Amino acid sequence: MPSETQPPDTGRRPVAYMNEKFLNSPDARALRILAEFLEPLSHFRREKIRDTVVFFGSARLRETGPLHEYYEDARTLARMLTEWSHQFTNSHFRFVVCSGGGPGIMEAANRGAYDADGKTVGLNIGLPFEQLPNPYITPELSFEFHYFFMRKFWFAYLAKALVVFPGGFGTLDEMMELLTLSQTQKLAKKLTILLYGSKYWKEIVNFDALVKYGMISPEDLNLFQFADDPQTAFDLLKAGLTTYAMQVDSPELPAIARSRNPQKPSGTA
C-alpha cells in the first residue's frame, strides 16, 4: 500500500535523454560519441577560438630530470607563439596553443601560453595512469574525452600548425595520424608540421628508409620540417602560418574532410 507521504508510482520512465542507465549503455554509444563532438564545439564557439597550434610530446618529460630541456623549450616556444598571436586577436582568437592536457610536454605548452596571458586548450583523456588536466589550461577550454578518435578529431579540426616534441607510442600515433591526413589531402588546409629535436626523431623514425623502400614518395618529406631550438621553431611556424593561414576566410570552424567529387575539378571541397 503506497505511503501517504509519497505519491503513487505511476510507472512513468524518465525521458531517454535523462535516463542515465540508457545513456551509459552500448545502445547509446552513438550519442556519447556525438556529445564529444558537440560539447567542445559549443565551447570553442563561445570562447571564439578560430584555430590552434597543437603541441604533441611525452607526458614523461618533466621540468626536472632527464631531457628536461625539452620541457623548457616547449614552454618557451608556446610563450613566444602566444605573444605573437595577440596581434591577430579581434573578434576571434588565432593560433591558440592546444595540447593533450596532461603533464610533461603538454603542461609545458599550456604553461607557456599561460605565461603570455593567452587562452590555451587542453584535450585530456582518461587513462589507466589517471592522467589529470594540468593547471595551466584555460578552464573553459579544458575537455575530458573517453574516445581517442574524437580527441584526435579535435586536434586536427582547428589546427593550423603542429609541433611534435619527443614522445612515445601516443606521440607517434598522433603524429602519424596528422602526417597521413596531410599526405592524403584530407585536411582542407595546409598544415605546418615541425618535428622538434632532429637527433631524436631521425633516430626513432627512419624517414629516408621509407623513401628508399618506396613506402612514401620523396616529396612526402616536404610535409614536415625539423627544429632544434625555440627561435628556429618559432620562425618556421610564423612563416608557415603567415603563408598558409592568414588568408581571409570564414570565421566558422573549418572543415576537416575533403571529398573527391567526380563532377568537380581536383582540389575542390
N, C-alpha and C positions, 0 to 999 in steps of 0.2 A: 504494500500500500504506500503511495507516494507521501513524502513528508509534507506537513502543512506549510513548512517554510521554504520548500523547494518547488519550483514549477514542474509540472509533469513533463516527462520525457516525450517529446513529440516525434522522436525518431529522425529528425532532420539532420543531415550531414552538413559539414562546412562546405562552402563553395570550393571548387577544385583549387583555385589559386591561393586559398588559405588552409588547405589540407596538407599539413606538414608530412604526414605519412606518405601521401601520394607524391609530393614534391621530392622526397628523398628516395623514391622507388625507381627501379630500372625503367618503368614506363615513362617517367618524366625526365629522363636524361636529356632529351632534346631541349626541354625548357631550361634546364640548368646550363646547357651549352649556350643557348641564346642569351641567358642572363649575363654570362661572362663576356658577351659582346655588347649588350645594351647598357649595362651599368657603367663600364668605363666610358663608353661613348657619351653618355649623358654628362659625366664629369668633365671630359675633355671639352665638350661644347660649352658647358657652364663656365669653366675656367679659361676659355678662349685659347686653347692650345692648338696652334695651327700645324706645327711639325716638330720633330725631335731629332736629336743626335743621340744615338744609342751607344752605350758602353757595355761591352762584354768582358768577362775576366773572372778569374778564380775567386771563390769565397775564402780560400785558404791563404791568400796573400794579405797579410795584416800590416799595420803601421809599424810594428817592430817584428824582428825575426828575419828568416831567410827571404831574400828577394824583396825586402821592404821598399826598395827604391821604386818598384812598380806602383805601389800604393801612393807614394808621394807624387809620382809623375802623373798618375790618373787624376789625383786631386788638383794638381796644378793645371793640367790641361782643361779640366772641366771648369775651373775658375776662369781661365783665360777665354774660353769659348763663351761662357755666360756673360762676362763683361762685354765682349764684342757684340753679343746678340742683343744687348739692351737698346742699341741704337735702332733696331728694327721693330721694337715694341710700339704698336699703335692700337688698333682695335683687336689684334691678336698677338700672341706670344710666339716668336720664331725660335727655332733651333734650341728647344728646351732639352736639357740633359736628362736622359732616361736610362735607368739601369734595371737589373733584376731585383732590386730592392733589398738584398741581403747584405752580409758583411763583405770584407775583403775589397776587391776592386769595385764592386757595386757601391759599397759605402763610400769609398774614396771619391767616386764620380758624383754621387749625390752631395757629398760634403763640400766638394769644390764649387758646385753650383750654389750651395747654401752660403759659402764664404762670400760669394759675389752678389748676395741678396737676390738670387733668381729663383723662379719656380723650378721644381725638379720632380721627376716622375719615378716611382718605384713599382715594378710589376713583380710582386712577390709570389711565391708558390709554396704550398705546404709540402714538406719533405720529411722523410723519416728522421733526419737530423734536426728537425724542429727549427728550420730557418725562420728567423723573425725579421720584420722590417727594420732597417736601420733608422736612427733618429733624425736623419737629415732630409728625409723626403718631405715635400710639401704635403700636409695632412690630407688635403682634398684630392691629392693625386697619388695616394698610396692605395694599391689594389692587392687583393689576395685571390689567387687563382687555384682551381683544382685541376683543370685540364691544361697540360703542357701545350697542346696545339693552339688553344685560344690565347695563351700567353705569348706564344710565338707570333700569332697573328697581330697582336697589338705592338710587338716590337717592330714588325715590318710595316704596319699600316700607316704610321705617321713619320717613319724615319726618313730623313734626307741624307744622313751620313751615319757611318758605323765605325767605331773604334774597338778593335779586338785586342785586349791585353792577354798575356799568358794565362792559360787555364787548362782544365782537364776535359773530361767527357762532355760535360754540359756546355762548356765554351766551344768545343769543337763542333758539337751538334748544332748550336745556334749559328756559328759562323758559316758552316757548310750549307745550312738552310738558306741563309741570305745570299751567299755566293751562287747557289743553284737558282734562286729566284731571279738574280741579276743575269746569270748566264742564259737562262731560258726566256728572258724578257717578259717575265710575269709581273714585273713591277712597272707600273705606268709612270716611271720617273727614273732619273739617273741617280744611282746611289753611290756616294763617295765612300769607299771602304779602305780603312787603314788597319794594317796588322802592326801592332806596337811591340817592338822587341824582335828585330830581324834575326838575331842569332838563335833565339828560342824557336821562332816559327819555322825557320829554314831547317832546323834540326827535327822538329816534330812532324812537319808535312813537307815531303819532297815534291814540290810543285813541278820542278823540272823533269822529274821522272814520270809524272803524269803526262807531260807533253811527249817525252821520249817514247813512251809506250802507246801513244795515240789515244789516251783516255780523255784528254782535253785538247783543245786547239791551242796553238801558240798565242793567239790573240786573247785567250781567256786569262792569260797572265796580266792583261791590262785592266782586269776587273778590280784589282786591288793594288795598294802601294804599301811600302814599309816605312816606318818611322822609329827613331831610337831616342828622341828627346822631345819634351813638350813643345818647344818652339817650332821644330820642324813639323811635328804633327799638327799644330795649330795653323801653320802656314798652308799646309796641304788641305786641311779642312776648309779654311777660309777660301782658298782658290776654288775648290770643288763646289762649295755652297754658293759662292758668288757666280760661278759659271752656270750651274745647273738648277739652282733652287731659288734664284732671285727674280725670275720672270713673273710678270703679273698674271695671276690666275685666280680662280675662285677661292674664297676663304673657306669653302666647305671642305670637309675632310677628303683627302684624295682616295681614289680607288686603288686597290692593290692588284686585282686580277685583270689580265688583258686577254680578251677573247680574240681568236682568229676568225673573222667573218669573211667567207669567200667572196661576198659581194662588195667588200671594201678593200681599198689598197692596203698592202702590207704596212704595218706600223700604226694603223688607226685603232682606236679603242673598240 
